[in-house]
Amino acid sequence: MKLQDLELTSRKVERTEHLIAKFIDGYAAGWEFAVKEVFKKSLNIEKTKKTINNKTFQIVTQGIVYNFDEGDTFHNHQFHSSCGYETKNIKTTITSPLEILDNSKRKTIKSLKVTEQTLNKGHITIQVYKSNKEKNRVVEDKILEMNVTDFVTLLQNGTFYDKDTEQYISYKYEG
């Protein structure tokens, strides 16, 4: 049997037991936006099998790749009725999925080819809404584009660094 050239592409994305969100009463605790527990999958929080001393059990783990769907809507507080409150809502309008990008840097080591690749975590476009002056409904404010990791940071702390204006924009609840 003659050994042919072998091309190997290894993709292992580590998971951790350190979660980015703890959910209390159905929402991510301490987050500026009211992120419901239903978004655990979007935040890549899931049960994973773990084996210790030949015993397998399920634990909750965190991955590094987030995946939101077009139309997902988040409010900057749990009481998202705009009546009487200064509110800001964000709605995902366009999302691009995770991609593995081939950097075309191939190294040949005897009969093994190793391909160097990078991870593109995806981009997201969001529509921001704010309360009108009477605070009885929300109106369109602006459209923002960012990578998905920056979007999760916006949900966590309510701020976004606008590279065009070189300023931080706050979407924190002020009610």
C-alpha positions in Angstrom: 0.0 0.0 0.0 1.4 3.4 -1.1 0.8 6.3 1.2 -0.6 9.3 -0.7 -0.3 13.0 0.2 -2.7 13.8 3.1 -4.4 17.2 3.5 -5.5 17.9 7.0 -7.7 20.7 8.2 -8.4 20.8 11.9 -11.2 22.9 13.3 -11.7 22.6 17.0 -13.5 25.4 18.7 -13.1 25.3 22.4 -16.0 25.6 24.8 -15.7 26.8 28.4 -17.7 26.4 31.5 -17.4 30.2 32.1 -20.6 31.6 30.7 -21.1 35.2 29.4 -24.6 35.3 30.8 -26.4 34.0 33.9 -30.2 34.0 33.4 -32.4 35.0 36.3 -36.2 35.3 35.9 -35.9 34.6 32.2 -33.3 37.4 31.4 -29.5 37.7 31.2 -28.7 39.2 34.6 -26.8 42.5 34.6 -27.1 43.0 30.9 -28.1 46.5 29.7 -30.5 45.1 27.1 -33.2 42.6 28.2 -31.9 39.5 26.6 -34.4 36.6 27.1 -33.4 33.1 27.9 -34.7 32.0 24.5 -31.4 33.6 23.1 -29.1 31.1 24.8 -28.6 29.2 21.5 -27.8 32.5 19.7 -25.2 33.2 22.4 -23.8 29.7 22.0 -24.7 28.6 25.5 -25.7 24.9 25.5 -25.5 21.6 27.3 -22.3 19.6 26.5 -21.3 16.1 27.5 -18.3 15.9 29.8 -16.5 12.8 31.0 -14.6 12.6 34.2 -13.3 9.4 35.7 -15.3 7.4 33.1 -18.6 9.1 34.2 -20.4 11.2 31.6 -22.7 14.0 32.5 -24.1 17.2 30.9 -22.8 20.6 31.8 -23.7 24.1 30.4 -20.9 25.5 28.3 -20.1 28.6 26.3 -18.8 28.7 22.7 -17.1 31.7 21.0 -19.3 31.9 17.9 -22.6 33.8 18.2 -25.5 33.4 15.7 -28.5 35.8 15.7 -31.4 35.6 13.2 -32.7 38.4 11.1 -35.6 40.0 13.0 -34.4 39.3 16.5 -35.5 42.2 18.6 -34.0 43.5 21.9 -35.2 46.2 24.3 -33.0 48.2 26.6 -35.2 47.2 29.6 -37.6 44.4 30.5 -40.6 46.7 30.4 -40.5 47.4 26.7 -43.8 49.2 26.3 -42.8 52.6 25.1 -45.7 54.4 27.0 -44.1 56.8 29.5 -40.6 55.4 29.2 -37.5 56.5 27.3 -36.8 53.3 25.4 -34.4 52.1 22.8 -35.0 48.9 20.8 -32.7 47.2 18.4 -33.7 44.8 15.7 -31.3 42.7 13.6 -32.0 43.3 9.9 -29.1 41.5 8.2 -26.8 38.9 9.5 -23.9 37.0 7.9 -23.0 33.6 9.2 -19.8 32.3 10.6 -17.2 31.5 8.0 -13.9 29.7 7.9 -11.7 31.7 5.7 -8.8 30.0 3.9 -5.8 32.2 4.1 -4.2 30.2 1.3 -1.0 29.7 3.3 -0.3 26.1 2.7 2.8 24.5 4.2 4.0 21.2 2.9 5.7 19.0 5.5 6.8 15.8 3.8 3.4 14.2 2.8 1.2 16.3 5.0 -0.3 19.6 4.0 -1.4 22.0 6.7 -3.8 24.8 5.9 -3.8 27.9 8.0 -7.3 29.3 8.5 -9.0 32.1 10.4 -12.4 32.5 11.9 -14.7 35.2 10.7 -17.3 35.5 13.5 -19.8 37.2 11.2 -21.3 40.7 10.8 -24.7 42.1 11.7 -26.7 45.1 10.7 -29.2 46.4 13.2 -32.0 49.0 13.1 -32.1 51.1 16.2 -35.5 52.5 17.4 -36.1 55.1 20.1 -39.1 56.7 21.8 -40.8 59.6 20.1 -41.0 62.9 22.0 -44.3 62.0 23.5 -42.9 58.6 24.6 -46.0 56.8 23.3 -44.4 54.8 20.5 -41.0 54.0 19.0 -39.6 55.5 15.8 -36.6 54.6 13.6 -33.4 56.2 14.8 -30.4 54.8 12.9 -28.8 51.7 11.2 -25.6 50.3 12.6 -23.2 47.7 11.2 -20.8 45.8 13.4 -19.3 42.4 13.9 -21.3 39.9 16.0 -18.9 40.1 19.0 -19.4 43.9 19.2 -23.2 43.3 19.0 -23.0 41.0 22.1 -21.0 43.7 23.9 -23.7 46.3 23.0 -26.3 44.0 24.5 -24.2 43.6 27.6 -23.2 47.1 28.4 -25.4 49.3 26.2 -22.6 51.1 24.4 -21.2 50.9 20.9 -18.1 52.5 19.5 -18.9 54.2 16.2 -15.8 54.0 14.1 -17.2 56.7 11.6 -17.6 59.3 14.3 -14.9 57.9 16.6 -17.3 58.2 19.6 -19.1 55.9 22.0 -22.8 55.8 21.6 -24.9 54.9 24.6 -28.2 53.0 24.4 -28.6 52.6 28.2 -32.0 52.7 29.7 -32.6 56.1 31.4 -36.1 55.6 32.8 
